[in-house]
Amino acid sequence: MGEVKVIEGVVFQKCSERALPDGRYVVEIRLGDRRKARTSLWIKRVSSIDTTKHNGYAFQGEFLRAGEVIMSPGDIVVAVKEFGSWKHPGQLMKVYICFPDGIYESERLEWGNEVNNIETIHTVKKVFDELQSKEAKIEQLKKLIEEKERELEELKKQLKELEEI
C-alpha cells in the first residue's frame, strides 16, 4: 500500500484496499485495551462537527463497533484509541477516510485533555470541510458534464439534419 494523501496538513496513509463488490471498503479498527483507558474509547461515522464542543460530542454521527468497519467512498470515521503502557496510558484519535481507491488512516492526533481535544476537533473539522467542498465541486462538475453532454447530443442532431438536406 504505502500511498499517502495530505489534507489540510494532516497526513493520511492507505490502510485498506479490501473492497466489497458494491464499491464499499472494509477496514479493521481496534481500540486497544479498554482496561487501561482513562475515559471511554469509541468509533463514530461523522456526519457533522460542532466546534463549540470540546469532547467527543463535537462529532455528530453514528457510533460503530470495533472490528471490521464498512465504509463507502466519502465516509469519514473517527476513533478514540488507547495507547501506552499500564503505568503511562494515553489516548489518541485516528481519522479514517474512504476514497474510491481505498481507506486512508490519519497520523496520530492528540486526544485526552481539553487543549488537545480542541486542537484535534478543529483540525478534523478543516479536513471534513475540505472533503465536503471537494464533494460539492465534484457534484457540480458532474451536473455540468451532463448538461454539456445533452447540448452535444442536440448539436449532433442538428448537424445530422443539416447533412441530410
DRENPA-3360 file (N, C-alpha, C; in nm, 2 decimals, always signed):
BEGIN
1 = MGEVKVIE = +0.08/-0.12/+0.00/+0.00/+0.00/+0.00/+0.09/+0.12/+0.00 ~ +0.11/+0.19/+0.11/+0.20/+0.30/+0.12/+0.16/+0.43/+0.06 ~ +0.05/+0.43/-0.01/+0.01/+0.56/-0.07/-0.03/+0.66/+0.03 ~ +0.00/+0.78/+0.01/-0.02/+0.89/+0.11/-0.10/+1.01/+0.04 ~ -0.19/+1.06/+0.12/-0.26/+1.19/+0.09/-0.24/+1.28/+0.20 ~ -0.23/+1.41/+0.17/-0.22/+1.52/+0.27/-0.34/+1.61/+0.25 ~ -0.42/+1.62/+0.36/-0.54/+1.71/+0.35/-0.53/+1.80/+0.47 ~ -0.53/+1.93/+0.44/-0.52/+2.04/+0.54/-0.40/+2.01/+0.64;
9 = GVVFQKCS = -0.29/+1.97/+0.59/-0.17/+1.94/+0.67/-0.17/+1.81/+0.75 ~ -0.27/+1.73/+0.74/-0.28/+1.60/+0.81/-0.24/+1.49/+0.70 ~ -0.15/+1.41/+0.74/-0.10/+1.30/+0.66/-0.19/+1.18/+0.68 ~ -0.24/+1.13/+0.56/-0.32/+1.00/+0.56/-0.25/+0.90/+0.48 ~ -0.24/+0.78/+0.53/-0.18/+0.67/+0.46/-0.28/+0.56/+0.44 ~ -0.27/+0.50/+0.31/-0.37/+0.40/+0.28/-0.35/+0.28/+0.37 ~ -0.47/+0.24/+0.43/-0.46/+0.13/+0.53/-0.55/+0.01/+0.48 ~ -0.63/+0.03/+0.38/-0.71/-0.09/+0.34/-0.75/-0.07/+0.19;
17 = ERALPDGR = -0.74/-0.18/+0.12/-0.79/-0.19/-0.02/-0.89/-0.30/-0.03 ~ -0.93/-0.35/+0.08/-1.02/-0.46/+0.08/-1.16/-0.42/+0.04 ~ -1.19/-0.44/-0.09/-1.31/-0.39/-0.15/-1.42/-0.49/-0.15 ~ -1.55/-0.45/-0.13/-1.66/-0.53/-0.14/-1.72/-0.51/-0.29 ~ -1.80/-0.61/-0.34/-1.85/-0.60/-0.47/-1.93/-0.47/-0.50 ~ -1.99/-0.41/-0.40/-2.08/-0.29/-0.42/-2.00/-0.16/-0.42 ~ -1.86/-0.17/-0.41/-1.78/-0.04/-0.42/-1.74/+0.01/-0.28 ~ -1.79/-0.05/-0.17/-1.75/-0.01/-0.04/-1.62/-0.08/+0.00;
25 = YVVEIRLG = -1.56/-0.04/+0.11/-1.44/-0.10/+0.16/-1.45/-0.14/+0.30 ~ -1.36/-0.23/+0.35/-1.36/-0.27/+0.48/-1.23/-0.24/+0.55 ~ -1.23/-0.19/+0.67/-1.11/-0.17/+0.74/-1.13/-0.22/+0.89 ~ -1.02/-0.27/+0.94/-1.02/-0.32/+1.08/-0.98/-0.21/+1.17 ~ -1.07/-0.17/+1.26/-1.03/-0.07/+1.36/-1.04/-0.13/+1.50 ~ -0.93/-0.13/+1.57/-0.92/-0.18/+1.71/-0.89/-0.06/+1.80 ~ -0.95/-0.06/+1.92/-0.94/+0.05/+2.01/-0.83/+0.03/+2.11 ~ -0.78/-0.09/+2.13/-0.68/-0.11/+2.23/-0.74/-0.17/+2.35;
33 = DRRKARTS = -0.67/-0.18/+2.46/-0.71/-0.24/+2.59/-0.80/-0.14/+2.66 ~ -0.93/-0.17/+2.67/-1.02/-0.08/+2.74/-0.99/-0.06/+2.89 ~ -0.93/-0.16/+2.95/-0.90/-0.16/+3.09/-0.80/-0.05/+3.12 ~ -0.71/-0.01/+3.03/-0.61/+0.09/+3.05/-0.67/+0.23/+3.02 ~ -0.78/+0.24/+2.96/-0.83/+0.37/+2.92/-0.88/+0.45/+3.04 ~ -0.85/+0.58/+3.04/-0.89/+0.67/+3.15/-1.04/+0.71/+3.12 ~ -1.08/+0.72/+3.00/-1.21/+0.76/+2.96/-1.26/+0.66/+2.85 ~ -1.38/+0.68/+2.80/-1.43/+0.58/+2.70/-1.35/+0.59/+2.57;
41 = LWIKRVSS = -1.35/+0.47/+2.50/-1.29/+0.46/+2.37/-1.41/+0.44/+2.28 ~ -1.41/+0.50/+2.16/-1.52/+0.49/+2.07/-1.48/+0.51/+1.92 ~ -1.58/+0.47/+1.84/-1.57/+0.49/+1.69/-1.70/+0.55/+1.64 ~ -1.69/+0.65/+1.56/-1.81/+0.72/+1.51/-1.79/+0.75/+1.36 ~ -1.90/+0.72/+1.28/-1.91/+0.77/+1.14/-1.96/+0.91/+1.15 ~ -1.88/+1.01/+1.10/-1.91/+1.15/+1.12/-2.00/+1.21/+1.01 ~ -2.11/+1.27/+1.06/-2.20/+1.34/+0.96/-2.18/+1.49/+0.97 ~ -2.14/+1.54/+1.09/-2.11/+1.69/+1.10/-2.02/+1.70/+1.23;
49 = IDTTKHNG = -1.96/+1.82/+1.24/-1.87/+1.85/+1.35/-1.91/+1.99/+1.41 ~ -1.93/+1.99/+1.54/-1.96/+2.11/+1.62/-1.84/+2.16/+1.70 ~ -1.78/+2.26/+1.65/-1.65/+2.31/+1.71/-1.68/+2.38/+1.84 ~ -1.80/+2.40/+1.88/-1.83/+2.47/+2.01/-1.82/+2.37/+2.13 ~ -1.81/+2.24/+2.09/-1.80/+2.14/+2.20/-1.65/+2.09/+2.20 ~ -1.60/+2.05/+2.32/-1.46/+2.02/+2.34/-1.44/+1.88/+2.38 ~ -1.52/+1.79/+2.33/-1.51/+1.65/+2.36/-1.57/+1.57/+2.25 ~ -1.59/+1.44/+2.27/-1.64/+1.35/+2.16/-1.78/+1.40/+2.11;
57 = YAFQGEFL = -1.85/+1.48/+2.19/-1.98/+1.52/+2.15/-1.97/+1.62/+2.03 ~ -1.85/+1.67/+2.00/-1.83/+1.75/+1.88/-1.86/+1.68/+1.75 ~ -1.85/+1.55/+1.76/-1.86/+1.47/+1.63/-2.00/+1.41/+1.63 ~ -2.09/+1.46/+1.54/-2.22/+1.40/+1.53/-2.22/+1.29/+1.43 ~ -2.29/+1.18/+1.46/-2.30/+1.07/+1.37/-2.33/+0.94/+1.44 ~ -2.31/+0.84/+1.37/-2.35/+0.70/+1.41/-2.23/+0.64/+1.48 ~ -2.25/+0.58/+1.61/-2.15/+0.50/+1.67/-2.13/+0.37/+1.60 ~ -2.01/+0.32/+1.60/-1.98/+0.19/+1.53/-1.91/+0.10/+1.63;
65 = RAGEVIMS = -1.91/-0.03/+1.61/-1.84/-0.12/+1.69/-1.70/-0.14/+1.64 ~ -1.61/-0.17/+1.73/-1.47/-0.20/+1.70/-1.47/-0.33/+1.62 ~ -1.37/-0.34/+1.53/-1.36/-0.46/+1.45/-1.37/-0.42/+1.30 ~ -1.43/-0.50/+1.22/-1.44/-0.46/+1.08/-1.54/-0.36/+1.05 ~ -1.50/-0.25/+1.00/-1.59/-0.13/+0.97/-1.60/-0.12/+0.82 ~ -1.73/-0.11/+0.77/-1.75/-0.10/+0.63/-1.77/+0.05/+0.60 ~ -1.70/+0.10/+0.50/-1.71/+0.24/+0.46/-1.74/+0.26/+0.31 ~ -1.81/+0.36/+0.28/-1.84/+0.40/+0.14/-1.75/+0.52/+0.11;
73 = PGDIVVAV = -1.71/+0.53/-0.02/-1.64/+0.65/-0.06/-1.71/+0.78/-0.01 ~ -1.63/+0.86/+0.05/-1.68/+0.99/+0.11/-1.71/+0.98/+0.26 ~ -1.71/+0.86/+0.31/-1.73/+0.84/+0.46/-1.61/+0.89/+0.53 ~ -1.63/+0.95/+0.65/-1.53/+0.98/+0.75/-1.56/+0.92/+0.88 ~ -1.47/+0.85/+0.94/-1.49/+0.78/+1.06/-1.37/+0.83/+1.16 ~ -1.41/+0.86/+1.28/-1.31/+0.89/+1.38/-1.31/+0.79/+1.49 ~ -1.19/+0.76/+1.55/-1.18/+0.66/+1.65/-1.09/+0.71/+1.76 ~ -1.13/+0.71/+1.89/-1.05/+0.74/+2.00/-1.00/+0.61/+2.05;
81 = KEFGSWKH = -0.86/+0.59/+2.05/-0.80/+0.47/+2.09/-0.71/+0.48/+2.21 ~ -0.68/+0.37/+2.27/-0.59/+0.37/+2.39/-0.45/+0.34/+2.33 ~ -0.35/+0.40/+2.40/-0.21/+0.36/+2.37/-0.13/+0.38/+2.49 ~ -0.01/+0.33/+2.49/+0.08/+0.34/+2.61/+0.08/+0.22/+2.69 ~ +0.15/+0.24/+2.81/+0.17/+0.12/+2.90/+0.07/+0.13/+3.01 ~ +0.07/+0.03/+3.10/-0.02/+0.04/+3.21/+0.02/+0.15/+3.30 ~ +0.15/+0.18/+3.31/+0.19/+0.29/+3.40/+0.17/+0.43/+3.34 ~ +0.18/+0.44/+3.20/+0.16/+0.56/+3.13/+0.06/+0.55/+3.02;
89 = PGQLMKVY = -0.07/+0.53/+3.05/-0.17/+0.51/+2.95/-0.20/+0.65/+2.88 ~ -0.25/+0.64/+2.76/-0.29/+0.76/+2.69/-0.40/+0.73/+2.59 ~ -0.44/+0.84/+2.53/-0.54/+0.83/+2.42/-0.50/+0.91/+2.30 ~ -0.54/+0.86/+2.18/-0.52/+0.93/+2.06/-0.64/+0.92/+1.97 ~ -0.65/+1.00/+1.87/-0.76/+0.99/+1.77/-0.70/+0.96/+1.64 ~ -0.77/+0.87/+1.57/-0.73/+0.84/+1.43/-0.86/+0.88/+1.34 ~ -0.83/+0.93/+1.22/-0.94/+0.96/+1.13/-0.92/+0.87/+1.01 ~ -1.03/+0.81/+0.97/-1.03/+0.72/+0.85/-1.12/+0.78/+0.75;
97 = ICFPDGIY = -1.07/+0.79/+0.62/-1.14/+0.85/+0.51/-1.15/+0.75/+0.40 ~ -1.27/+0.72/+0.35/-1.28/+0.63/+0.23/-1.28/+0.71/+0.10 ~ -1.19/+0.68/+0.02/-1.18/+0.73/-0.12/-1.22/+0.62/-0.22 ~ -1.24/+0.65/-0.34/-1.27/+0.55/-0.44/-1.17/+0.44/-0.45 ~ -1.04/+0.47/-0.41/-0.94/+0.37/-0.43/-0.90/+0.29/-0.29 ~ -0.98/+0.32/-0.19/-0.95/+0.25/-0.06/-0.97/+0.35/+0.06 ~ -0.93/+0.30/+0.18/-0.94/+0.37/+0.30/-0.81/+0.42/+0.35 ~ -0.80/+0.54/+0.39/-0.68/+0.60/+0.44/-0.69/+0.64/+0.59;
105 = ESERLEWG = -0.58/+0.62/+0.66/-0.58/+0.64/+0.81/-0.49/+0.76/+0.84 ~ -0.54/+0.85/+0.93/-0.46/+0.97/+0.96/-0.34/+0.93/+1.05 ~ -0.25/+1.02/+1.05/-0.14/+1.01/+1.15/-0.21/+1.03/+1.29 ~ -0.13/+1.00/+1.39/-0.18/+1.01/+1.53/-0.22/+1.16/+1.56 ~ -0.34/+1.18/+1.61/-0.39/+1.31/+1.65/-0.40/+1.31/+1.81 ~ -0.36/+1.41/+1.87/-0.37/+1.41/+2.02/-0.51/+1.42/+2.07 ~ -0.54/+1.35/+2.18/-0.67/+1.34/+2.24/-0.66/+1.31/+2.39 ~ -0.74/+1.36/+2.47/-0.74/+1.32/+2.61/-0.75/+1.43/+2.71;
113 = NEVNNIET = -0.71/+1.55/+2.67/-0.73/+1.67/+2.75/-0.80/+1.78/+2.67 ~ -0.85/+1.88/+2.74/-0.93/+1.98/+2.67/-0.85/+2.05/+2.56 ~ -0.73/+2.09/+2.59/-0.65/+2.16/+2.49/-0.62/+2.08/+2.36 ~ -0.58/+1.95/+2.38/-0.56/+1.86/+2.27/-0.69/+1.84/+2.20 ~ -0.80/+1.82/+2.27/-0.93/+1.79/+2.21/-0.97/+1.90/+2.12 ~ -0.96/+2.03/+2.17/-1.00/+2.15/+2.09/-0.91/+2.15/+1.96 ~ -0.78/+2.14/+1.97/-0.70/+2.14/+1.85/-0.73/+2.03/+1.75 ~ -0.75/+1.91/+1.80/-0.79/+1.80/+1.72/-0.92/+1.82/+1.65;
121 = IHTVKKVF = -1.02/+1.86/+1.73/-1.16/+1.89/+1.67/-1.15/+1.99/+1.56 ~ -1.07/+2.10/+1.58/-1.06/+2.20/+1.47/-0.98/+2.14/+1.35 ~ -0.88/+2.06/+1.37/-0.81/+2.00/+1.26/-0.90/+1.91/+1.18 ~ -0.97/+1.82/+1.25/-1.06/+1.73/+1.18/-1.17/+1.81/+1.11 ~ -1.22/+1.92/+1.17/-1.32/+2.00/+1.10/-1.27/+2.06/+0.97 ~ -1.14/+2.10/+0.97/-1.08/+2.15/+0.84/-1.08/+2.04/+0.74 ~ -1.04/+1.92/+0.78/-1.03/+1.81/+0.68/-1.17/+1.78/+0.63 ~ -1.27/+1.77/+0.72/-1.41/+1.74/+0.69/-1.46/+1.85/+0.59;
129 = DELQSKEA = -1.44/+1.97/+0.62/-1.49/+2.08/+0.53/-1.42/+2.07/+0.39 ~ -1.29/+2.05/+0.39/-1.22/+2.03/+0.26/-1.28/+1.92/+0.18 ~ -1.30/+1.81/+0.24/-1.36/+1.69/+0.17/-1.50/+1.72/+0.13 ~ -1.58/+1.79/+0.21/-1.72/+1.83/+0.18/-1.72/+1.92/+0.06 ~ -1.63/+2.02/+0.06/-1.62/+2.12/-0.05/-1.58/+2.04/-0.18 ~ -1.49/+1.94/-0.17/-1.45/+1.87/-0.29/-1.57/+1.79/-0.34 ~ -1.65/+1.73/-0.25/-1.77/+1.65/-0.29/-1.86/+1.75/-0.36 ~ -1.88/+1.87/-0.31/-1.97/+1.96/-0.37/-1.92/+2.00/-0.51;
137 = KIEQLKKL = -1.79/+2.02/-0.52/-1.73/+2.06/-0.65/-1.75/+1.94/-0.75 ~ -1.73/+1.82/-0.71/-1.75/+1.70/-0.79/-1.89/+1.69/-0.84 ~ -1.99/+1.71/-0.75/-2.13/+1.71/-0.79/-2.16/+1.82/-0.90 ~ -2.10/+1.94/-0.87/-2.12/+2.05/-0.97/-2.07/+2.01/-1.11 ~ -1.95/+1.95/-1.11/-1.88/+1.92/-1.23/-1.96/+1.80/-1.30 ~ -2.01/+1.71/-1.23/-2.09/+1.60/-1.29/-2.22/+1.66/-1.35 ~ -2.28/+1.75/-1.28/-2.40/+1.81/-1.34/-2.37/+1.89/-1.47 ~ -2.26/+1.96/-1.46/-2.21/+2.04/-1.58/-2.18/+1.95/-1.70;
145 = IEEKEREL = -2.12/+1.84/-1.67/-2.09/+1.74/-1.78/-2.22/+1.68/-1.84 ~ -2.31/+1.65/-1.75/-2.44/+1.60/-1.80/-2.51/+1.71/-1.89 ~ -2.50/+1.83/-1.85/-2.56/+1.94/-1.92/-2.49/+1.96/-2.06 ~ -2.36/+1.95/-2.06/-2.28/+1.97/-2.18/-2.31/+1.85/-2.27 ~ -2.32/+1.73/-2.22/-2.35/+1.61/-2.30/-2.49/+1.62/-2.37 ~ -2.58/+1.68/-2.30/-2.72/+1.70/-2.36/-2.70/+1.80/-2.47 ~ -2.63/+1.91/-2.45/-2.61/+2.01/-2.55/-2.54/+1.95/-2.67 ~ -2.44/+1.86/-2.65/-2.36/+1.80/-2.75/-2.45/+1.71/-2.84;
153 = EELKKQLK = -2.54/+1.64/-2.77/-2.64/+1.55/-2.84/-2.73/+1.63/-2.93 ~ -2.77/+1.75/-2.88/-2.86/+1.84/-2.96/-2.78/+1.89/-3.08 ~ -2.65/+1.93/-3.06/-2.57/+1.98/-3.17/-2.55/+1.87/-3.28 ~ -2.53/+1.74/-3.23/-2.51/+1.63/-3.32/-2.64/+1.61/-3.40 ~ -2.75/+1.62/-3.34/-2.88/+1.61/-3.40/-2.90/+1.71/-3.51 ~ -2.87/+1.84/-3.48/-2.88/+1.95/-3.57/-2.78/+1.93/-3.69 ~ -2.66/+1.88/-3.66/-2.56/+1.86/-3.77/-2.61/+1.75/-3.86 ~ -2.67/+1.64/-3.81/-2.72/+1.53/-3.89/-2.83/+1.58/-3.98;
161 = ELEEI = -2.92/+1.66/-3.92/-3.03/+1.72/-4.00/-2.98/+1.81/-4.12 ~ -2.88/+1.89/-4.09/-2.82/+1.97/-4.20/-2.75/+1.89/-4.30 ~ -2.69/+1.78/-4.26/-2.62/+1.69/-4.36/-2.72/+1.62/-4.45 ~ -2.84/+1.60/-4.40/-2.94/+1.52/-4.48/-3.01/+1.61/-4.58 ~ -2.99/+1.75/-4.57/-3.06/+1.84/-4.66/-2.98/+1.85/-4.79;
% end
